[in-house]
Amino acid sequence: MTAHRPPFRDPALPVARRVDDLLGRLTADERLALLHQFTPGVERLGIAAFRTGQEALHGVAWSGPATVFPQAVGLGASWHPELVRRVGEAVSRETRAMRAKDGRVGLNVWSPTVNLLRNPLWGRGEEGYAEDPALTSAIATAFTRGLRGDHPVYWRTAPVLKHWLAHNNEAARDTSSASVRPRVLREYDLRAFRGAVEAGAVAGVMPAYNLVNGRPNHLSPYLEEELRSWTDQELLVCSDAGAPSNLADSQGYFATHEEALAAALRAGVDSFTDHGTDASVTLGRLRGALERGLIDGADVDRAVRRQLTVRCLLGEFDPELDPYADESRFDTPEHRELAREAAEAVVVLLRNEPSTRGPLLPLAAGTRIAVVGLLADAAKLDWYSGSLLHRSTPLDGLRDRFGPELVTFAEGVDRIRLRTASGTRLRVAESGSPGSNGSQDTVPDVDGSLDPALIAGRTDLPPLTADAEGSELALIDWGDGVLTLRAPDGRYLSVAEDGFVRASADEPGGWVVQETFRLEAHGAQGAHGAHEAHEAHDGGHLLLHLGTGGYVSVAADGVKVAADRGSAEVFSVETVERGEEAVARAAAGADVVIVVAGNDPHVNGRETEDRTTLALPAQQDRLWRAAHAANPRTALVLVSSYPYAVPEAAATLPALLWTAHGGQAAGTALARILAGDVSPAGRLPQTWYAADADLPGMLDYDVIGGRQTYLYFDGTPLYPFGHGLSYTTFAYEELTAAVDGETVRISCTVTNTGAVASDEVAQVYARAVAPSVARPHRELLAHERVHLAPGASTTLDFAVPLESLGFWDVARGRWAVETGAYEIQAGASSADLRRTVRVEVAGTAPGPRPVLVDGLAAADYDEQSDTVIVDRTKVRGDAVTPADPNVPGTLLYRACDFGDGVTELAVTAAGSGEVTFFSGTGTAELAHVTVEPTDGPYDHTTVRAPCHVRDVTDFRVELRGPLRLAHIAFTG
């Protein structure tokens, strides 16, 4: 150390010593100020201001133009960790380059999202990678390694995993509780986070808005018990936006905000994202908590130390040595090429049936192509996209690849006019160029927050009016009667803060989408009209604006949103042309039809909004049917953030493809796939179910009991996990597997037996042959994406930890690999397994539950019905209660060993109700306990009752009333 270099600026010292030195130089107020997302600088120490949080899910977001890669679910479909690592590297380089020009761009990136895609109706499915924890972990580890960089000391960016823990519903997301049994927690949800943390590529996590087992995730005991046990490095836990206030507000978990923030800080939350850039509210609450003795200086110091560690690793305190300080690579040719490569890698060929003329795909040179559909000339962005520097739609890509003279286009929108009750029609005024709302073309400048949710709609354009002729509007029904209306110049009708309706948006967008409407039949309040939203209706329609909840009216000064139905205009829909008519014309004149259908990521399935159905919206369903009726050589390309149930299309059309929204090079990539320049090799990262009836409820988080995902689903999916075809064929030979200590060594030879060079994704699964508990049908152990020329072979070797064959043994509270036989299976998908071998494992012998030792923790059941898990205390522990106090709930504990017999049991519970005990499937009561009302849900009492049972038997418990059962003990 010198007079000019205090220890915290000495790179020769260990990071922990440097952080301790800096911490010691900060005053108590300066330390406290570091607990908010927007931390002030400390001028006397030369410490700059700092902000946690920079969105970078598939490109730098919310900060202006940047390279846009495929959506995260698309990167998951690549099954290509090395490609994803390179994408993460490019994103982090552009983050650094953008920060050099705009200090508001942060280096603490809130990405990736590793929540598992257990239910395809989840609105944020586009943000995750897969339904499988092993695949999710592999992709997340690769992406975070790219974001972090490979320097042994300094980090290019500091990634934070989202959203801890078990978060898969948007409806009531801040108040709903996910009931997650111990096996699901440890075999499924935690595994998605663990790999990237153990790899040392993660700076922290962000807790989710929801509750798990009755306790808010921002108080999760697993932050300390699990997360921080996986690594020796400091991890920074950043709250989600507004979630700290939720603890005392919407969740009502605490009476005061001081108690809430104190509890979150003690649970392991280190940075509070609340009230935007205004830190005063959060800091005031934390001071109040200090004054009340709810927290102390050590609690504050612990959180501050974690943030300072991240900042030190980012090179902030010795910028002259930061290897990434001069990073300037942005929108480089290499990044553009990588965006195209990634967009190609994520395309999944679902079906390509041969006919007398051979498979429909790939398309031959000179083919006359009709490209049709609502997404045929679209390049959609999502909430966590950056703005496009380059744009390629399927129409662009096909015209570039095959020549514009061979490609015709029909969008398939319904072209309509809206006639008022007085006989006039809505008119869009001619004005200047399209606006920027929804396109995110410019960097938001709202108090330095870079938050696009705060961008207001345009008011500088004239509102719609009404005249005799009116304007022709393009109507798109995105499903559930949710419509967008587009003016002739391509701008979408939108509503700004002043309430006027204008044609002002390039695309639907924003936190509250202002470009969506619904036609309601006049005289049927609350109805959505006919199944076809604009179908003729004698009484006309009201036009509901979904963003404000108001109805469209026509006034002298323009068209605006009215406050109520009473002043709403009654419209008649005049159809100029049906979309399917235009599609049929184009299809009839082509050799091949490419129908491009899918979703707009801002509509019907997004953050804050789950989907209601797997079905393709009716308007788009009609389009593929019209195209196929006019030309049987029709392929359907689904461009979407999530799976669809399209069984008729899958059975009828000769070719079917899926890709997530593919970013800036999506159109070029799709055209190259269709032309055969690249053989498709994406694989489904989640099950495509055949119907809504195959799905559990959105709040059923029990993948084991609910028989969810490919792991446990007992039905026949439309397309299975891991499915995907190519333009060639592959053979699997010479599969071997052997247990070598704590490793299973697996080898398999894959050969390209076709005539086209292609990637193949070799997938290796395991299945316990005779498990003692419910185990997956099969579970992904490993995979590798390889490129093979025609006739070429490669031998793939995998070293899989033996513990991957295990499960969480609730009877003993430990991870266990059972003794017995396991099948090792290799093939092209979870349902296309070409080779199987067996290995014998000398593991833990299954045995009965030792209930005389520890009794029964209520949540450690083997099976249940009509119960949910709740919090035993506000800090840790679980209890079980009936899902409905008026409906009995049942718990089953298999093979309980009562030895020579017990004579009494003791129930620890809170609340009030009845508990009845049975042996196995018997109806005779073993014991009955009445729990009298306790003083609140956390005031537990112990009630004893005679109980005579011996030997090994299943033990069944029936709960009635608002009772919270925590534990059952036995004595002899």
NUDRENTI-770946 format. One record per residue (C-alpha): residue in three letters; x, z, y. Coordinates in pm, whole numbers, plus 50000, padded with zeros to 5 digits. Each point is the difference from the previous one (the first is absolute). Example, Ala and Ser with C-alpha at 12.3 -4.5 7.8 and 13.67 -1.06 7.14 Angstrom:
! residues 2
ALA512305078049550 SER501374993450344 
END
This chain:
! residues 972
MET500005000050000 THR501114992850358 ALA498515009450335 HIS498374965950005 ARG498844999849638 PRO497915029449884 PRO499715003949624 PHE496634982449982 ARG501734968750125 ASP502935002549757 PRO499474974649718 ALA502735016449796 LEU497815030449943 PRO497285002049736 VAL496564990550127 ALA498655035049936 ARG502695016050220 ARG499384975250277 VAL496285006649989 ASP500515037749999 ASP502244997050304 LEU497484979450194 LEU497165022949899 GLY501945029750133 ARG500394983250340 LEU496274994250045 THR497815025550174 ALA496875013049831 ASP497824977450218 GLU502184969849928 ARG499755006449629 LEU496255003550014 ALA499684967150192 LEU501614981849708 LEU496995007349779 HIS497804973750167 GLN500184962949918 PHE501224992050350 THR502955022750063 PRO501635002450344 GLY503694995350059 VAL502375028650077 GLU502014987050293 ARG502535028250013 LEU501074991549642 GLY499714962450034 ILE497194999149742 ALA497534971550043 ALA496255000949956 PHE498864992249648 ARG496824988049836 THR499085002749636 GLY498064970949864 GLN500494962450009 GLU497644979049792 ALA501904975849776 LEU497954994349686 HIS500804963049954 GLY501794992650324 VAL500435018650328 ALA496505007250128 TRP498325009850326 SER503054989250199 GLY499434963250066 PRO501134969349806 ALA502165005249692 THR500474984349659 VAL496825005949798 PHE500425002649624 PRO497215001349739 GLN497785030549990 ALA501265029549799 VAL497614993349712 GLY501484965149992 LEU503535013849982 GLY498755020849708 ALA498754967949838 SER503514985850015 TRP501195025349739 HIS503384992550159 PRO501855031150127 GLU503084981250117 LEU497914976150209 VAL498115029550145 ARG503295017550081 ARG501074969550199 VAL496655000350182 GLY500555036650087 GLU503494991750124 ALA498694972150223 VAL497275022550140 SER502525027250083 ARG502384975350164 GLU497214987150220 THR499015035850081 ARG503535006650124 ALA500144967250191 MET496655006650168 ARG501005035450090 ALA503084986650178 LYS497634982050239 ASP497185025650011 GLY500805036849955 ARG496405007149905 VAL500594984049661 GLY500835028749766 LEU502405003249707 ASN497945025649809 VAL497824974649820 TRP496735011049844 SER500194978049695 PRO499404992749717 THR496615011349872 VAL500305011249638 ASN496445011449933 LEU498974985549665 LEU497284973549989 ARG497735018249759 ASN496774985850146 PRO499934964250132 LEU497225008850246 TRP502375022050201 GLY500134986050354 ARG503775004150030 GLY500904984149670 GLU501944973550191 GLU502555026650096 GLY500915011049647 TYR502094983049736 ALA498275005449664 GLU497675020849786 ASP502935009949780 PRO502415027850105 ALA503074984249840 LEU499534966450172 THR499125016850329 SER503095021749978 ALA502274970549922 ILE498714979350292 ALA499995029550241 THR503545009749905 ALA501184964550061 PHE498244997250336 THR501305033650125 ARG503524991449890 GLY499764968950213 LEU498655019850293 ARG502685026849968 GLY502984976749963 ASP502995004349773 HIS502445019150223 PRO501065032449831 VAL499325020950314 TYR497914981950258 TRP496454987349957 ARG498744967750153 THR496485014650015 ALA498505032149860 PRO496964992049782 VAL497105024049948 LEU497754995949695 LYS496235000250051 HIS497585017049921 TRP500675032749818 LEU497925004149772 ALA497224984249787 HIS498394980650284 ASN497704971049905 ASN496825002450203 GLU499224992150363 ALA496415012850016 ALA500165036150124 ARG503744998249953 ASP500685030350218 THR497435022549830 SER499814988349639 SER501975017249727 ALA501594982249706 SER499665020049679 VAL503344994049829 ARG500655017149669 PRO503595010249920 ARG500574971649756 VAL498894973550250 LEU502025016550274 ARG503244999849802 GLU499594969249780 TYR498554977950272 ASP500045009350368 LEU503285018750039 ARG501934973749804 ALA499274973850265 PHE501985020350255 ARG502735014549785 GLY502164969749921 ALA500734990150359 VAL500705036150097 GLU502405005049710 ALA501744967350090 GLY500985015250336 ALA498354972350200 VAL497225020350160 ALA500135020950316 GLY496675017149947 VAL496304996749928 MET496725000050190 PRO497125020849864 ALA496634983149963 TYR496835008150192 ASN498035011249698 LEU499965032149802 VAL501225003949644 ASN498315026549788 GLY498305014150307 ARG503195004250205 PRO501024976550284 ASN503014978849913 HIS501705012450316 LEU500155033749825 SER501004986249660 PRO502045025349802 TYR501594970749821 LEU502014991150311 GLU502255029449914 GLU499345004449627 GLU500484963549909 LEU501164976750277 ARG502905020750126 SER501095008849647 TRP500764963449928 THR502954997350241 ASP502625020950174 GLN499634981150328 GLU497815011850285 LEU496644982350009 LEU497934996050318 VAL496265004049950 CYS498044982650277 SER496295006550038 ASP497534971650013 ALA498484992750339 GLY497475026350103 ALA500175017949666 PRO501305033250140 SER496875003250214 ASN497824991349701 LEU501065032349828 ALA497915020350245 ASP497584972950112 SER498464976349743 GLN501365018849698 GLY499255034550140 TYR502685014449775 PHE501135024250269 ALA498135016850282 THR502684992050259 HIS502544972650062 GLU502735026050023 GLU499335010849642 ALA499794963949888 LEU503314988550146 ALA501745031649884 ALA498814994249644 ALA501064963450008 LEU503445008950132 ARG500485026449732 ALA498794975449733 GLY502744975550099 VAL498654977350278 ASP502824994750249 SER498664975750260 PHE496475000450143 THR498384966750089 ASP497085009850221 HIS498514992050341 GLY502094968550044 THR502925004050236 ASP498665032750143 ALA501975027349829 SER498605028250211 VAL497005007549779 THR502045002649681 LEU502765020150164 GLY497445023550155 ARG498515006649659 LEU503425006249847 ARG500885024550278 GLY496755017849933 ALA500915002049631 LEU503385014950089 GLU498405025550231 ARG497555010349726 GLY502805003749746 LEU498594972549778 ILE503414982850001 ASP503445010350117 GLY503154983550128 ALA501264993349649 ASP496944978849926 VAL500654979350312 ASP503724997049929 ARG499394987849647 ALA497874970950124 VAL502334991750288 ARG502994999349766 ARG498274973549790 GLN499344977550297 LEU503525003950136 THR501394991149657 VAL498134967050003 ARG501184992450353 CYS503575007749905 LEU499824976449702 LEU498644972750230 GLY503235002450200 GLU498435013850315 PHE502695026350059 ASP503014976949947 PRO498774965150093 GLU503534986650021 LEU500235003349621 ASP496494988249916 PRO500524968549789 TYR496534987750094 ALA500205006150374 ASP500654963550084 GLU497494985349756 SER498474968950157 ARG498624980449706 PHE496444991050092 ASP497934969949895 THR503084984749846 PRO499914969749771 GLU500775023949715 HIS496995021650085 ARG497734969650023 GLU501254988149662 LEU499475034849856 ALA496445000750133 ARG499334967049820 GLU501705011649681 ALA497965032150001 ALA496754981350066 GLU500734977549701 ALA500915029349775 VAL496695017950049 VAL497674971449900 VAL498245007349669 LEU498674971349790 LEU496995015549829 ARG498704969449817 ASN501134964249942 GLU497964985849713 PRO501074967349839 SER497564971249982 THR500164964249880 ARG502044992750312 GLY502195030749952 PRO499995031750210 LEU498774995950356 LEU503205015050138 PRO502554991050114 LEU498714971650214 ALA501634966249964 ALA501474980950292 GLY497454977650167 THR497055022649913 ARG497194998950254 ILE499225036150078 ALA497015015950167 VAL500985034950117 VAL496865019450083 GLY498795035350058 LEU499935027350258 LEU503705007949959 ALA501214964349955 ASP501334998450355 ALA500605037050055 ALA503065022550011 LYS498505034750004 LEU501805031250113 ASP499135036049917 TRP500095032850191 TYR503655005949912 SER501244964550065 GLY502304989550275 SER499134970050214 LEU500784965749863 LEU503094982050122 HIS499174971349765 ARG496704990749841 SER499184979849692 THR496494996949858 PRO499114984149665 LEU498854969150191 ASP503304998550190 GLY502005004049680 LEU498124973549805 ARG500164974750283 ASP503715005850040 ARG500614997349627 PHE497704970949904 GLY499554982350333 PRO497115003250244 GLU498544967049883 LEU499335014749655 VAL498505033250111 THR496505004650137 PHE498515032750120 ALA496605017050018 GLU499865036450099 GLY496555006249859 VAL498645021350282 ASP496304998550080 ARG499584983150338 ILE497125015250191 ARG498405005750336 LEU498325032350101 ARG496674994250173 THR498415027350207 ALA496315008950002 SER499604980650326 GLY501414968249845 THR503475000350156 ARG503175000749792 LEU503215019950032 ARG502654981450195 VAL503745006249994 ALA501454992950342 GLU503004977350023 SER503085019450105 GLY503745001949962 SER502145004349695 PRO499185023749719 GLY500785036350056 SER502375023149821 ASN497555025349868 GLY500425001949626 SER503144979149993 GLN502425027150115 ASP502054973550181 THR501385024350254 VAL501565034149973 PRO497365026550076 ASP500885020850301 VAL497785030549982 ASP501905031150106 GLY502954987749797 SER498125006349676 LEU500024964649860 ASP496555007149863 PRO497824968749969 ALA496955022149953 LEU500175006950372 ILE499914963850114 ALA496764991850181 GLY498084967649956 ARG500194972950263 THR497685001150299 ASP501544971350195 LEU497924973449823 PRO496384991950082 PRO497355014649769 LEU497664978849793 THR496864987450171 ALA496924981449883 ASP498794964950082 ALA497914972649845 GLU502714984449783 GLY502285029349921 SER503244998749802 GLU500574993649635 LEU501485030849833 ALA501865003349672 LEU498425027849794 ILE501985016849723 ASP498425026049773 TRP502775022449865 GLY497635018349765 ASP497565029050039 GLY498464979850282 VAL503075004950223 LEU500374969050216 THR502444985150242 LEU499004973450252 ARG502514975350137 ALA499744977950305 PRO500784962649992 ASP503465006250147 GLY500925023649715 ARG499525033350175 TYR497945027249836 LEU497115017050174 SER501085034950098 VAL498795029450207 ALA502205017750255 GLU499535034150160 ASP497604986350261 GLY497564990349723 PHE499944962450065 VAL500294975149714 ARG502814975050054 ALA501834974149795 SER503315017550050 ALA501765008749672 ASP502394978749800 GLU499145019649686 PRO497985030749905 GLY502205030650045 GLY500585034050151 TRP499405035349875 VAL496314995250078 VAL499304963549931 GLN497994985550287 GLU499434965749845 THR497555008249719 PHE496214997850008 ARG497025002649769 LEU496674981550014 GLU497095023549943 ALA496504988049930 HIS497855008150302 GLY497395026149921 ALA501935014549705 GLN502145026950160 GLY503195006949814 ALA499554969749775 HIS502774974749972 GLY497654970949968 ALA499964977849694 HIS502904997849756 GLU501084970050199 ALA500345016450339 HIS498854970650210 GLU497244987949772 ALA496844990150185 HIS497765029350084 ASP496614996450164 GLY500585029050236 GLY503494989750102 HIS503135021349995 LEU501725026050210 LEU503754996750036 LEU501685033549941 HIS503535004650131 LEU501755021349742 GLY502825012550221 THR497675017550244 GLY496855003549793 GLY498034983050279 TYR497834968949996 VAL500644967650185 SER497764992850296 VAL499814971950254 ALA499985009750367 ALA500314981450327 ASP503695008650030 GLY500834990149644 VAL499695009249634 LYS500795036349934 VAL499555028049749 ALA496845020050064 ALA499695036949938 ASP497064998349762 ARG497844977049790 GLY497195000450252 SER501934979250253 ALA501674977649742 GLU499494962450005 VAL498174984449705 PHE501924969849876 SER499154971149776 VAL502874984849807 GLU500094962150024 THR502234985749731 VAL501844968750106 GLU501904996349672 ARG500455021349691 GLY503595006149901 GLU499484988249645 GLU498824966050127 ALA503314993850176 VAL501925012949700 ALA498114977449760 ARG500734969250215 ALA503695007450011 ALA500145008049629 ALA498274968049896 GLY502644978450167 ALA503035017349851 ASP501894999449672 VAL500365038050000 VAL498335027650199 ILE501785031850102 VAL497485026550105 VAL501685028150195 ALA497875031450011 GLY500645036850059 ASN499805026950262 ASP500855007450359 PRO502085032249980 HIS498215014150305 VAL496534996149849 ASN498345016349696 GLY502855019249844 ARG502715014550225 GLU501205033450130 THR496915021850062 GLU497774977149788 ASP499774995949624 ARG498444969549839 THR496585002849843 THR500414973249733 LEU502514978949811 ALA497834969250046 LEU501174970250201 PRO497824997450314 ALA496964978249937 GLN500934973550256 GLN503374994449835 ASP498445000449655 ARG497744971550110 LEU502984980450129 TRP501944998849673 ARG496804991249815 ALA499274971650244 ALA503554987049968 HIS499915001149621 ALA496614983049984 ALA501384971650210 ASN503344998349821 PRO500755017849671 ARG503734998950074 THR499775030750222 ALA502405029250025 LEU499145033050164 VAL502755017750193 LEU499145035850087 VAL501985012650299 SER499145036550027 SER501135035850036 TYR498345010149675 PRO498504987549671 TYR496644983049967 ALA497614998549706 VAL499484962649955 PRO499084995949633 GLU498034967650050 ALA502794983650197 ALA502485011649736 ALA497884984149727 THR499104968450188 LEU502894988050212 PRO503064983849846 ALA502435019650220 LEU499975033250181 LEU502735016650206 TRP500385032050201 THR502395009750273 ALA499995028150248 HIS500134989750363 GLY503444985149993 GLY501285003750353 GLN501544973050216 ALA500944976149716 ALA496875003849788 GLY498754964450037 THR503354983949930 ALA500485022249696 LEU496574992449858 ALA500504962650043 ARG503345001449818 ILE498375018849713 LEU497114975249978 ALA502424970750009 GLY502175014549725 ASP503075003550219 VAL499965036049886 SER498415013149682 PRO497715029450074 ALA501265033149862 GLY498135027450182 ARG498295025449774 LEU496965021350069 PRO500955034850120 GLN496545013749920 THR497154993649759 TRP497424974150102 TYR496725013649871 ALA497124977449904 ALA497245019150179 ASP499265029550225 ALA498585018149697 ASP503545002949862 LEU501075022250289 PRO499815037850031 GLY498805016950317 MET502334998650299 LEU500625037649978 ASP500725000149628 TYR503755005150002 ASP500235008749631 VAL501534968549854 ILE500075016549657 GLY496485013749976 GLY498564971450205 ARG501804974049782 GLN501494982150298 THR502704973650054 TYR501594980349720 LEU501365032849867 TYR496615012849884 PHE497354973450068 ASP498064993849678 GLY498184968550106 THR501094963850030 PRO501364991350345 LEU499574966650166 TYR503794998650026 PRO502305027649875 PHE502805018550173 GLY503174979149994 HIS498154967149944 GLY501324967850145 LEU500684964949874 SER502664974450082 TYR500524962649951 THR502005005749684 THR499925022249691 PHE502205028549883 ALA500805014649661 TYR501005036149928 GLU502325006749707 GLU502415026049861 LEU498355030850146 THR501955031049905 ALA499665036350107 ALA501975030849908 VAL500155036050119 ASP503475008850125 GLY500045036350105 GLU497845002750310 THR499684962250035 VAL497954973349828 ARG502054968049986 ILE497884968549984 SER501084963949967 CYS498004967949991 THR500774962950018 VAL497814978050220 THR500114961949974 ASN498484973350222 THR498344978049741 GLY498464975750249 ALA501214971550218 VAL499985017150343 ALA502485024750148 SER498235032050089 ASP500215037350047 GLU498545022149730 VAL499155036850038 ALA500875016849672 GLN498005032149960 VAL500735028849764 TYR497335025349911 ALA499805030949779 ARG497165015149799 ALA499895033349821 VAL498734991949649 ALA498335033149911 PRO499975022150311 SER498565035049998 VAL498334994350337 ALA498484970350179 ARG502814975950086 PRO500024965250161 HIS499134969349796 ARG503464989150109 GLU502235008550293 LEU502564979250185 LEU503545011349928 ALA502064972350156 HIS499904964350119 GLU502314972850123 ARG499364967350181 VAL502394973149883 HIS500414962950073 LEU500394976949703 ALA500644962749983 PRO498164980149730 GLY501355010249661 ALA502095028450141 SER499985035049852 THR501075033850124 THR500305033749837 LEU498635028450207 ASP501215035549949 PHE498145030550124 ALA501105036349997 VAL496885021150034 PRO500135038050034 LEU498505016149692 GLU497865021950224 SER498084968350100 LEU498215003749666 GLY498755034450096 PHE496985016350157 TRP499145032250179 ASP499195026149739 VAL497335021450166 ALA500075024249707 ARG503545010550091 GLY500434988350359 ARG502904976449934 TRP500944963649948 ALA500094991849630 VAL501014971049780 GLU498205004649671 THR501584994849664 GLY498684968949834 ALA499824962250002 TYR499874978850313 GLU499434962850023 ILE502224980750238 GLN498264967850103 ALA501354970150193 GLY498154970850146 ALA498564981950299 SER497315025050104 SER498395032649894 ALA497644979349784 ASP502424972849889 LEU502535018949792 ARG502074977249781 ARG502255024149811 THR499665036049883 VAL502485023949838 ARG499765037049918 VAL502335028450077 GLU499855035149862 VAL500595027750251 ALA501095034949909 GLY498375017450292 THR497745029950044 ALA497685006549710 PRO496395002950113 GLY498505034149958 PRO497015021050102 ARG499665016250340 PRO501655034450012 VAL497045015850180 LEU501045035349905 VAL503144995850208 ASP498764986350333 GLY496264996249953 LEU498354969050140 ALA500484986650352 ALA496604985150074 ALA501384966750127 ASP502074994949685 TYR497084986249803 ASP500154971449753 GLU496574986450086 GLN497315007850254 SER496604989250118 ASP498295006350332 THR502765021350150 VAL502564996350278 ILE503275017650070 VAL500175020850318 ASP502575021850173 ARG500605035049860 THR501605010650327 LYS500794981650323 VAL503664999249903 ARG500154991049629 GLY498205001549670 ASP496914983149854 ALA496575010649886 VAL497094980949848 THR496404999050118 PRO496884980449906 ALA499794967550194 ASP496395009450069 PRO499185037549991 ASN496604991049856 VAL501484980649709 PRO502095017449732 GLY503624989449975 THR501965000249676 LEU503695004749923 LEU501564993949660 TYR503365014049887 ARG501204985049672 ALA501695018749716 CYS500215034850147 ASP501925024349780 PHE498315033949995 GLY502225012549719 ASP498555028849803 GLY497205002850252 VAL499095012950346 THR497305024450097 GLU499774995750376 LEU500424974150270 ALA500535004350374 VAL498744974350249 THR501664996850341 ALA497654982550238 ALA498594999050352 GLY496534992250127 SER497115007849770 GLY498504986249682 GLU499925000449624 VAL502744991849750 THR499184994449635 PHE502524994649721 PHE499664980849673 SER502194991049707 GLY500474962449962 THR496704981449985 GLY498065030449890 THR496935012350181 ALA500405037149929 GLU501385019050297 LEU503355017149954 ALA499685018150332 HIS498134999950327 VAL501145011950341 THR498085004550323 VAL502104998650314 GLU498365018350286 PRO500474985750351 THR503485005350140 ASP501065001250362 GLY500714963150044 PRO501504972049790 TYR503475015649990 ASP498955035349914 HIS500555000449626 THR498665025949765 THR500675006549632 VAL497065004749765 ARG500445009749633 ALA497734994249704 PRO500195004249622 CYS501144968649821 HIS500804997149632 VAL501834968549895 ARG503024993449777 ASP502234973049857 VAL500354965750160 THR496874985150150 ASP498804979750295 PHE498705022150280 ARG497154988550221 VAL499035015450334 GLU496754994150187 LEU499805007750373 ARG496815005150199 GLY499555006050370 PRO502455000150296 LEU502715015649790 ARG503734993050029 LEU501665007449667 ALA503765005450025 HIS501175015549673 ILE498925013949664 ALA502085026649823 PHE499585013549647 THR500815033449843 GLY499745012749644 
END
